[in-house]
């Protein structure tokens, strides 16, 4: 998935002939805190609501008081991971996208990345989840995949989280089966530390235990 695939066309860019009051109104309307300033196809930079408030000039055109603009952007051809990284690092509510000639092509609102992450992580697909904890030097996706696929299952997504101030990491697997109890048993046999798991059988056993307890209560 590339940046050009998730460009939104419902948030318009500002022009340098427009002012901060209009920008603030649009920011409130579109629930963002940044907007790009574009003259024709030339991307001048990104202005924030903080910059407008700090300038204390809301009725003057941007071209007159030259606000301080940051100029983050991604190219249409960049991967969505680059989009997520820049939005996260710079704490942006929108990210402009430029074409190969560096002309303004549109923007990506940060809110759109929720759906993107759902697709990348296979969050919408049914299946179980396993969270493994291990030392970083022990991580091998090949062995993990062999364990999963040896139980007639597939990995839908895999992401890694390095634990702060530690040599350990978490590996979160989304699998394509609801009942992954056999896979959990196999991980245990290979001495993997299973930090957490979420799967159908777990919920089913819980419901069964509650039902059995209720029936015992009725027979007292």
C-alpha positions in Angstrom: 0.0 0.0 0.0 1.5 3.3 -1.1 0.8 6.9 0.0 -1.1 7.7 -3.2 -3.6 4.9 -2.3 -4.8 6.7 0.9 -4.9 10.3 -0.2 -8.0 12.0 1.0 -9.7 14.7 -1.1 -12.2 16.0 1.4 -9.8 18.4 3.2 -8.8 21.3 0.9 -5.4 23.1 1.1 -5.1 26.7 2.0 -3.7 29.5 -0.3 -1.2 32.0 0.9 -3.8 34.7 0.1 -6.1 33.3 2.8 -5.9 33.9 6.5 -5.6 32.3 9.9 -9.3 32.8 10.7 -10.3 30.7 7.7 -7.7 28.1 8.6 -9.0 27.8 12.2 -12.5 27.4 10.9 -11.5 24.6 8.5 -9.4 22.9 11.2 -12.4 22.8 13.5 -14.6 21.6 10.7 -12.3 18.8 9.6 -11.1 18.0 13.1 -7.4 18.5 12.4 -4.7 20.8 13.8 -2.6 21.3 10.6 -3.3 22.4 7.1 -1.1 22.7 4.0 -0.6 26.0 2.3 -0.5 25.6 -1.5 -0.3 28.1 -4.4 -1.5 26.3 -7.5 0.5 23.1 -7.2 3.4 24.5 -5.2 3.5 23.2 -1.6 4.7 25.9 0.7 4.5 24.2 4.0 2.2 23.1 6.8 0.7 25.5 9.3 -0.7 24.5 12.7 -3.4 26.0 14.9 -0.6 26.7 17.5 1.3 28.8 15.0 -1.8 30.8 14.1 -2.7 31.5 17.8 0.9 32.4 18.7 1.1 34.9 15.8 -2.0 36.7 17.1 -2.8 37.6 13.5 -5.9 35.9 12.2 -7.3 38.3 9.7 -4.1 39.0 7.7 -3.3 36.9 4.6 -0.5 34.4 5.2 1.6 36.1 2.5 1.7 39.3 4.5 3.1 38.1 7.8 5.0 35.0 6.6 4.2 32.5 9.3 6.8 29.9 10.3 6.0 26.8 8.3 7.3 23.2 8.6 7.5 21.3 5.4 7.0 17.6 6.0 5.7 15.5 3.1 5.9 12.0 1.5 6.0 11.1 -2.1 3.1 9.3 -3.8 5.4 6.3 -4.3 6.4 5.9 -0.7 5.1 3.0 1.4 2.4 3.6 4.0 5.0 2.6 6.7 6.8 5.9 5.8 3.5 7.7 6.3 2.9 6.2 9.7 6.5 6.9 10.8 6.4 10.6 9.8 2.9 11.2 11.3 4.0 9.6 14.6 7.5 11.2 14.9 6.2 14.7 14.0 2.8 14.3 15.8 0.9 15.5 12.7 -2.8 15.5 12.1 -2.4 15.6 8.3 0.6 14.7 6.0 0.9 16.3 2.5 1.7 14.0 -0.4 3.7 15.2 -3.4 4.1 13.7 -6.9 7.4 12.9 -8.6 7.8 16.5 -9.7 7.2 17.7 -6.2 3.8 19.1 -7.0 1.1 18.9 -4.3 -1.0 15.8 -4.9 -3.2 15.8 -1.7 -3.0 14.9 1.9 -3.4 12.0 4.3 -5.3 12.7 7.6 -3.8 10.8 10.6 -7.3 9.5 11.3 -7.2 7.5 8.0 -4.3 5.5 9.3 -6.5 3.6 11.8 -8.1 1.8 8.9 -4.8 1.3 7.2 -3.3 -0.3 10.4 -6.4 -2.6 10.6 -5.6 -3.8 7.1 -1.9 -4.2 7.7 -2.4 -6.1 10.9 -5.3 -8.2 9.6 -7.3 -6.9 12.6 -10.5 -7.4 10.7 -9.8 -11.1 9.9 -11.1 -13.7 12.3 -8.4 -15.6 14.1 -6.4 -16.0 17.3 -3.6 -13.9 18.7 -0.4 -15.0 20.4 2.1 -12.7 22.1 5.6 -14.2 22.6 8.3 -12.7 24.8 11.9 -13.6 24.1 15.5 -12.2 24.0 16.2 -10.3 20.9 19.0 -12.7 19.9 16.7 -15.7 20.2 14.2 -14.3 17.6 13.9 -16.3 14.4 10.8 -15.9 12.3 11.6 -19.1 10.4 11.1 -21.3 13.5 8.1 -19.4 14.6 6.5 -19.9 11.2 7.4 -23.6 11.2 5.6 -24.1 14.5 2.5 -22.3 13.3 2.4 -23.9 9.8 3.2 -27.3 11.3 -0.2 -27.0 13.0 -2.0 -26.3 9.6 -2.2 -22.6 10.4 -1.0 -19.4 8.7 0.4 -16.2 10.1 -1.8 -13.3 8.9 0.4 -10.6 10.5 3.4 -10.3 12.7 4.8 -7.3 14.5 7.6 -6.7 17.0 7.9 -4.5 20.0 11.2 -4.0 21.7 10.7 -3.6 25.4 12.2 -0.4 26.8 15.4 -0.7 28.8 15.6 -4.4 28.1 17.1 -6.9 25.8 13.7 -8.6 25.4 11.1 -8.2 22.7 7.5 -9.0 22.2 6.4 -10.8 19.0 2.6 -10.5 18.3 1.2 -13.0 15.9 -2.3 -12.8 14.3 -3.2 -16.3 13.0 -6.0 -17.5 10.7 -7.6 -19.9 13.1 -9.9 -19.2 16.1 -8.9 -22.2 18.1 -5.1 -22.0 18.5 -4.7 -24.2 21.6 -2.6 -26.8 19.7 -0.3 -24.1 18.5 0.1 -22.7 22.1 0.9 -26.2 23.3 3.6 -26.5 20.6 5.1 -23.2 21.6 5.2 -24.4 25.2 7.0 -27.6 24.1 9.7 -25.5 22.4 10.0 -23.4 25.6 8.6 -20.2 24.2 7.4 -17.7 26.8 3.8 -17.0 25.9 3.0 -13.6 27.4 -0.6 -13.6 26.3 -3.1 -15.3 24.0 -6.5 -14.6 22.8 -8.5 -17.2 21.0 -11.9 -18.9 20.5 -11.3 -21.9 22.7 -10.3 -19.7 25.6 -13.7 -17.9 25.4 -15.5 -21.2 24.8 -13.9 -22.8 27.9 -14.8 -19.8 30.0 -18.5 -19.9 28.9 -18.5 -23.7 29.5 -17.1 -23.3 33.1 -19.7 -20.6 33.9 -22.5 -22.9 32.5 -21.3 -25.9 34.5 -21.1 -23.8 37.7 -24.6 -22.5 37.1 -26.0 -26.0 36.6 -24.3 -27.2 39.8 -25.9 -24.3 41.6 -29.4 -25.2 40.3 -28.9 -28.9 41.4 -28.0 -27.9 45.0 
